[in-house]
Amino acid sequence: MSWTRRHLLDIQSLTAEEIVTVLDTARALKEVGRRAIKTFPALRGKTVVNLFVEPSTRTRTSFELAEQRLSADIVNFTAEASSLRKGETLKDTARNLEAMNVDFIVIRHSAAGAPHFLARVLQAHVINAGDGAHEHPTQALLDLFTIRERKGRIEGLNVTIIGDILYSRVARSDIWGLTKLGARVTLCGPSTLVPREFEQLGCRVTYDLKEAIRDADVINLLRIQHERQRRTMFPGVQEYIQFFGINPARMAWTKPDVLIMHPGPINRGVEIDSETADGERSVILEQVTNGMAVRMAVLFLVNGGRGPQEVIAA
C-alpha cells in the first residue's frame, strides 16, 4: 500500500490502490476511536484552516472532530465573516492564510475546481470538502468505507444511485470510486437529471425504479440539488415522489439485505420516507460515524502518514 499525494482533490485521479489505502487507514483509526484515549496525535503542532465558502453542517463538523482527534490546531473560516464579501479573491484570501503558516486548508466552495486552483498556488496541503457540482471525495470515501464494512467487499456489488445525478458532486465521486473498485453502478432518476452521457463513465442508466433497485446490494439516495439547478430540470416534488421516492412498498421490491444510504441532508417524504430512513436496513447514521474516521485518514495520509500499519503500531 502507498500514498504519496500532498493533497486530496478528487476521486477521479486516485488509483484503486490509493483508495484502498485510505479505507484501510480509516479502519485502523476507527479502532483508535474505541480506545479510552481517542486521540492519535499525528497533527500535533499543525494548523488546519477549514475554509468553508459554501454552507455546511455535517462535513465541517466531521472535519473539525477529525482534526481534534489528530491533535491539530483548528481555525474555522466562513465567507460571511471574511474579506471575500468585500471583493477579495480566493487566491489572496488563501495566500494571506498561508502567510500565517497554516499547514492544511480544507475547502468547500461553490465553484468547481477551486481546490485544484489552490493546490497550484499554495504550499499548504489542500483537501477538497466539496467543489460545486464537481466532486466530494471524502463523502465518496466514507460511502465506500461503509459499504465495505457492511458487505465485506465492493467488487462485484450492484450499487444503485437514485436522484439528482446531474448536479451532484457526491454522485460523481461515488461513481469514480465504485467503478475503480469493481462495483456495478446503476443510475436512476428523472431523465432531465440523469442524462445518458453518464454511461460513458461505465454506469447503467435506467428511468424505471423497480428495475433499478430489484437487484441492488446498495441503494444510495441523493437529494435534489435545488440550489445548483435550473427550475426546468426538476419535474416537481409530487411527481418525483410518485416515480422515484423510496418507501416500504418499494422496499418490498429489493433484496432483503440491501443497504440504504444517503449523504444528507435528508428530505424526508421526498427521496425517502421516515420509516425507511430509520429502518434496520438504513446505514445513514453509520455513514456519519465513518466520516470522521475517513477524514482522519485523509489528513493523516496527506501529512505524510505511511498508512494503517503506522496507526496500528502506535
C-alpha positions in Angstrom: 0.0 0.0 0.0 1.2 3.5 -0.7 0.2 7.1 -0.6 2.4 9.9 -1.9 0.0 12.7 -2.6 0.2 16.1 -0.8 -3.5 16.9 -1.4 -6.9 15.2 -1.8 -8.6 17.0 -4.6 -10.9 14.3 -6.2 -11.5 10.6 -6.6 -11.1 10.6 -10.4 -7.3 10.9 -10.2 -6.8 8.3 -7.5 -5.8 4.7 -8.2 -7.7 1.8 -6.7 -4.7 1.1 -4.5 -4.7 4.6 -3.1 -8.5 4.4 -2.4 -7.9 1.1 -0.5 -5.0 2.7 1.5 -7.4 5.4 2.7 -10.1 2.8 3.6 -7.6 0.6 5.5 -6.2 3.6 7.3 -9.7 4.7 8.3 -10.4 1.3 9.6 -7.4 1.4 11.9 -8.3 4.9 13.0 -11.9 3.9 13.7 -10.4 1.3 16.2 -8.5 4.2 17.8 -11.8 5.9 18.4 -12.9 2.9 20.5 -10.0 3.3 23.0 -10.2 5.1 26.3 -7.9 7.7 24.9 -9.3 8.5 21.5 -6.7 10.9 20.2 -3.9 10.0 17.7 -1.6 13.0 17.8 -0.4 12.8 14.2 -1.1 16.5 13.6 0.2 17.9 16.9 1.7 21.3 16.1 0.0 21.6 12.7 -2.6 24.2 11.9 -5.7 23.4 9.8 -7.9 26.1 8.3 -11.5 25.0 7.5 -12.2 27.4 4.6 -15.9 26.9 4.0 -17.0 29.4 1.4 -20.2 27.4 0.9 -22.5 26.5 3.9 -22.1 23.1 5.6 -23.0 21.5 8.8 -22.2 17.7 8.7 -19.0 17.9 6.6 -17.5 20.8 8.6 -18.3 19.3 11.9 -16.9 16.0 10.8 -13.7 17.6 9.7 -13.4 19.6 12.9 -13.8 16.4 15.1 -11.3 14.6 12.9 -8.8 17.4 13.3 -9.3 17.4 17.0 -8.8 13.7 17.3 -5.5 14.2 15.4 -4.5 17.0 17.9 -4.3 19.7 15.2 -4.8 23.5 15.9 -8.0 24.5 14.1 -9.2 27.8 12.5 -12.7 27.9 11.2 -13.3 30.4 8.3 -16.6 31.3 6.7 -17.3 33.5 3.8 -19.9 35.5 5.7 -17.4 36.8 8.1 -14.4 37.3 5.7 -12.9 39.7 3.3 -14.3 37.6 0.5 -17.5 39.6 1.0 -15.5 42.7 0.4 -14.3 41.5 -3.0 -11.0 39.8 -2.0 -10.1 37.0 -4.4 -9.9 33.4 -3.2 -6.2 33.4 -4.2 -5.5 36.4 -2.0 -7.5 35.0 0.9 -5.7 31.7 0.8 -2.3 33.3 0.4 -2.9 35.5 3.4 -3.9 32.4 5.4 -0.8 30.6 4.3 1.3 33.6 5.3 0.2 32.8 8.8 2.0 29.5 8.5 -1.0 27.2 8.2 -0.3 23.7 7.1 -3.7 22.5 5.8 -6.6 24.1 4.0 -9.9 22.2 3.9 -12.0 24.0 1.4 -15.7 23.8 0.4 -16.6 26.1 -2.5 -19.4 26.6 -4.9 -17.0 26.9 -7.9 -15.9 23.6 -9.4 -12.1 23.4 -9.5 -11.4 25.8 -6.5 -9.4 23.2 -4.6 -7.3 22.3 -7.6 -6.6 26.0 -8.1 -5.4 26.5 -4.5 -3.2 23.4 -4.8 -1.4 25.0 -7.7 -0.7 28.3 -5.9 -0.1 27.2 -2.2 2.4 25.2 -0.3 -0.2 24.1 2.2 -1.9 20.7 1.9 -5.3 21.2 0.3 -8.3 18.9 0.9 -11.5 19.2 -1.1 -14.6 19.2 1.1 -16.9 19.7 -2.0 -16.5 21.9 -5.0 -19.6 23.0 -6.9 -21.2 20.1 -8.8 -17.8 18.6 -9.4 -16.7 16.2 -6.6 -16.9 15.5 -2.9 -14.1 13.0 -2.4 -14.3 12.4 1.4 -18.1 11.7 1.1 -17.3 9.0 -1.6 -14.6 7.6 0.6 -16.9 7.3 3.6 -19.6 5.7 1.4 -17.0 3.2 0.2 -15.9 2.5 3.7 -19.4 1.9 4.9 -20.2 -0.4 2.1 -17.1 -2.4 2.6 -17.5 -2.6 6.3 -21.1 -3.9 6.0 -20.7 -6.1 2.9 -17.1 -7.2 3.3 -16.2 -6.1 -0.3 -17.1 -3.7 -3.0 -16.0 -5.7 -6.1 -19.0 -7.3 -7.8 -21.7 -5.5 -5.9 -24.6 -3.8 -7.6 -24.9 -0.2 -6.4 -27.8 2.0 -7.5 -27.7 5.7 -7.1 -31.1 7.5 -7.3 -31.8 11.2 -7.6 -30.2 14.3 -9.0 -27.1 12.9 -10.7 -26.5 15.8 -13.0 -25.8 18.4 -10.3 -24.5 16.0 -7.6 -20.8 16.1 -6.7 -21.4 13.1 -4.4 -22.7 11.1 -7.4 -19.6 11.9 -9.5 -17.2 10.9 -6.7 -19.1 7.8 -5.8 -19.2 6.7 -9.5 -15.4 7.1 -9.8 -14.7 5.3 -6.5 -17.2 2.4 -7.0 -16.2 1.6 -10.6 -12.5 1.7 -9.7 -13.1 -0.9 -7.0 -15.1 -3.1 -9.2 -18.8 -2.4 -8.4 -21.5 -2.3 -11.0 -23.3 1.1 -10.8 -26.8 1.9 -11.9 -28.2 5.4 -12.1 -31.9 6.2 -11.8 -33.9 9.4 -11.6 -35.8 11.9 -13.8 -34.4 11.9 -17.4 -33.6 15.6 -17.1 -31.3 14.9 -14.1 -29.8 11.5 -15.2 -28.6 12.1 -18.8 -27.4 9.0 -20.7 -23.9 10.7 -21.0 -23.2 9.1 -17.6 -23.0 5.8 -19.4 -19.6 6.9 -20.6 -18.3 6.6 -17.0 -19.2 2.9 -17.0 -22.7 3.2 -15.5 -26.0 1.8 -16.5 -28.8 4.3 -16.7 -32.5 3.5 -16.3 -35.6 5.5 -15.6 -37.5 2.6 -14.2 -37.2 2.5 -10.4 -38.2 -1.2 -10.0 -35.6 -2.2 -12.5 -33.0 0.0 -10.7 -33.5 -1.4 -7.2 -34.6 -5.1 -7.6 -31.0 -6.5 -7.8 -29.2 -3.8 -5.9 -27.0 -4.6 -2.9 -26.8 -0.9 -2.1 -29.2 2.0 -2.8 -27.7 5.4 -2.4 -30.4 8.2 -2.4 -29.5 11.8 -3.3 -31.5 14.9 -2.5 -32.5 17.2 -5.3 -29.8 20.0 -5.6 -32.3 22.9 -6.0 -29.5 25.4 -5.3 -27.5 24.3 -8.3 -30.0 23.6 -11.0 -32.4 25.4 -13.2 -36.1 25.0 -12.2 -37.0 23.5 -15.6 -34.7 20.5 -14.8 -36.9 19.2 -11.9 -40.3 17.7 -12.6 -41.8 18.7 -9.3 -41.9 17.3 -5.8 -45.1 15.2 -6.1 -44.0 13.8 -9.4 -40.6 12.9 -8.1 -42.2 11.1 -5.0 -44.5 9.2 -7.3 -41.8 7.8 -9.6 -38.6 7.8 -7.5 -39.4 8.1 -3.8 -38.4 5.1 -1.6 -40.9 3.8 0.9 -41.9 0.4 2.5 -43.9 -0.6 -0.5 -41.0 -0.1 -2.8 -38.6 -1.7 -0.4 -40.6 -4.9 -1.0 -39.0 -4.9 -4.5 -35.5 -5.1 -3.1 -33.2 -7.8 -1.8 -33.7 -8.4 2.0 -30.2 -7.4 2.8 -30.0 -4.2 0.7 -28.3 -1.2 2.3 -30.0 2.2 2.2 -27.6 5.1 2.1 -27.9 8.9 2.0 -25.2 11.6 2.2 -27.6 14.1 3.9 -29.4 16.3 4.4 -32.4 14.1 4.0 -35.7 15.5 2.6 -38.0 13.1 4.5 -41.0 12.2 2.5 -39.4 13.1 -0.8 -36.4 10.8 -1.7 -37.1 8.6 1.3 -39.8 8.2 3.9 -39.1 8.2 7.6 -39.8 4.6 8.2 -37.2 3.6 5.6 -34.7 6.2 6.7 -34.8 5.0 10.3 -35.2 1.3 9.4 -32.9 -1.6 10.0 -31.5 -1.6 6.5 -30.5 2.1 6.7 -26.8 2.8 7.4 -27.3 6.6 7.1 -26.1 7.3 10.7 -23.2 4.8 10.2 -22.1 6.9 7.3 -21.9 9.9 9.6 -19.8 7.9 12.2 -17.5 6.6 9.5 -17.0 10.1 8.0 -14.8 11.1 10.9 -12.5 8.1 10.6 -12.2 8.6 6.9 -11.4 12.3 7.2 -8.8 11.5 9.9 -7.2 9.0 7.5 -7.1 11.6 4.7 -5.5 14.3 6.9 -3.0 11.7 8.3 -2.0 10.5 4.8 -1.6 13.8 3.1 0.6 14.8 6.1 3.0 12.0 5.2 1.5 9.2 7.2 2.6 5.7 6.0 -0.8 4.0 6.2 -2.7 1.7 8.5 0.5 -0.1 9.7 1.7 3.1 11.4 -1.6 3.6 13.1 -1.7 0.0 14.4 1.9 0.2 15.7 1.2 3.4 17.6 
